[in-house]
Amino acid sequence: MAEQKRAYEQYRQRQQDFCDNVVTEIKNLKNIRGIAIPEKDKKVLMDYILKPDSDGKTKYQKDYAKGGVKNLIESAYFTMNADKLINAAKREHTPFIIITMINSCASNPFTPNGKLVSSKPAPQAHGFGIKSIEKIVHKYDGNMQMYYEESSSTFHTIIMLKRNE
């Protein structure tokens, strides 16, 4: 019985530490990848991260030990806003499907010669998945355009695919 009580107290302390760390980090948060986070979004983000699932833990608490609180908050913010950042639409009376994706990006990811370069540590080990997307675009007789918008610090990808009807 004493062992169960101690295990429960340790679990409760981990829960409390998680909540305290998330709240403190979000309160001090100014931006994520160069995107300013308004105060009203901080409350929504906090609620989103701290909402427990059926087993009493949050989705993000499960990943907390892996990447720390900053990675967790960034992941939650972009997941929470995903519906604003990716759009797919079938254009009526045309044979095309158009997919637009907008990602935050603190600085222009293109080199002066137009090559896309990752800003992650060890960029040779990371990419954008562009080769995989290009294969799909080619398979469906499509077109892809990418550009960086300085004013909003966002990277845009527009994919147009031909529908087979």
C-alpha atoms as one frame of an Amber mdcrd trajectory, in Angstrom:
protein
   0.000   0.000   0.000   2.844   2.405   0.817   4.449   1.614  -2.557   1.201
   2.468  -4.398   0.858   5.700  -2.455   4.435   6.700  -3.288   3.922   5.830
  -6.968   0.733   7.911  -7.018   2.489  10.878  -5.383   5.285  10.682  -7.955
   2.726  10.539 -10.765   0.837  13.512  -9.306   4.090  15.482  -8.995   4.971
  14.759 -12.643   1.505  15.967 -13.640   1.959  19.153 -11.629   5.465  19.776
 -12.996   4.156  19.353 -16.538   1.324  21.843 -15.966   3.593  24.349 -14.228
   6.202  24.174 -16.992   3.617  24.595 -19.766   1.881  27.523 -18.032   5.163
  29.306 -17.278   6.509  28.827 -20.802   3.285  30.016 -22.455   2.997  33.064
 -20.186   6.523  34.115 -21.232   5.972  33.236 -24.894   6.437  36.114 -27.342
   6.564  34.233 -30.643   6.915  30.827 -32.256   9.300  30.689 -35.200   8.956
  34.424 -35.642   5.146  34.455 -35.461   3.891  36.775 -32.715   1.500  35.020
 -30.316  -1.258  37.346 -29.035  -2.395  37.024 -25.414  -5.799  35.648 -26.474
  -4.088  32.795 -28.350  -2.011  31.916 -25.289  -5.135  30.970 -23.309  -6.482
  28.872 -26.181  -3.087  27.191 -26.578  -2.876  26.446 -22.860  -6.361  24.885
 -22.862  -5.506  22.882 -25.970  -2.315  21.455 -24.472  -3.714  20.738 -21.001
  -6.951  19.043 -22.118  -6.750  15.430 -20.887  -7.811  12.452 -22.968  -9.579
   9.315 -21.726  -6.557   8.033 -19.762  -6.134  11.321 -17.878  -3.047  12.509
 -19.743  -2.855  15.043 -22.493  -1.605  14.111 -25.944   1.288  16.476 -25.353
   2.166  15.215 -21.896   2.905  11.834 -23.414   5.556  13.487 -25.611   6.786
  15.891 -22.918   9.799  13.834 -21.854  10.953  13.342 -25.449  11.373  16.908
 -26.607  10.838  19.341 -23.772   8.236  22.009 -23.279   9.286  24.369 -26.103
   8.971  21.683 -28.786   5.698  20.558 -27.270   4.230  24.101 -27.387   5.374
  24.641 -30.966   3.890  21.329 -32.060   0.600  22.063 -30.285   0.356  25.553
 -31.760   0.766  24.382 -35.343  -1.481  21.357 -34.830  -4.145  23.568 -33.272
  -3.932  25.957 -36.240  -3.548  23.311 -38.948  -6.974  23.956 -40.438  -5.910
  27.549 -41.090  -2.651  26.504 -42.721  -3.665  23.767 -45.171  -6.483  24.016
 -47.645  -7.627  21.659 -50.385 -10.320  22.569 -52.868 -11.911  21.054 -55.921
 -12.462  23.809 -58.471 -15.909  23.541 -60.001 -16.079  23.215 -63.785 -12.346
  22.523 -63.994 -10.402  19.272 -63.988  -8.164  20.393 -61.120  -7.710  19.913
 -57.397  -5.760  22.717 -55.760  -3.943  22.237 -52.452  -2.428  25.204 -50.662
  -0.162  24.896 -47.656   1.128  27.786 -45.595   3.862  27.239 -43.017   5.388
  29.733 -40.655   9.001  30.363 -41.506  11.114  32.929 -39.645  13.450  33.509
 -42.590  13.512  32.916 -46.322  14.324  29.208 -46.895  15.552  29.781 -50.454
  19.184  30.356 -51.346  19.936  33.192 -53.812  19.976  30.604 -56.633  16.494
  29.352 -55.656  17.439  26.142 -53.848  15.330  25.241 -50.815  17.463  24.721
 -47.674  16.373  23.466 -44.249  17.141  25.659 -41.242  17.102  22.688 -38.865
  20.319  21.590 -37.156  22.111  19.058 -39.369  20.160  20.074 -42.512  21.686
  17.189 -44.452  19.579  14.874 -42.265  16.353  16.858 -42.833  14.358  17.887
 -45.816  11.016  19.244 -46.807   9.594  16.089 -48.409   9.639  17.945 -51.711
  10.870  14.943 -53.718   7.901  12.878 -52.511   5.475  15.673 -53.335   7.050
  16.158 -56.771   6.505  12.454 -57.552   2.799  12.796 -56.763   2.518  16.037
 -58.743   4.163  14.352 -61.742   1.975  11.232 -61.426  -1.204  13.342 -61.621
  -0.018  15.711 -64.363   0.151  18.529 -61.883   2.093  21.637 -61.096   3.707
  22.910 -57.911   4.816  26.408 -56.970   6.564  27.519 -53.788   7.366  30.969
 -52.517   8.284  32.823 -49.359   6.263  35.845 -48.242   8.515  38.194 -46.313
   5.729  40.380 -44.870   4.045  37.493 -43.023   7.103  35.236 -42.593   5.282
  32.376 -44.273   6.298  29.736 -46.791   3.611  28.905 -49.353   3.210  25.784
 -51.456   0.519  25.565 -54.113  -0.115  22.212 -55.747  -2.463  21.767 -58.671
  -3.390  18.208 -59.630  -5.427  17.058 -62.605  -8.459  15.012 -61.591  -9.068
  11.774 -63.419 -12.782  11.578 -64.070
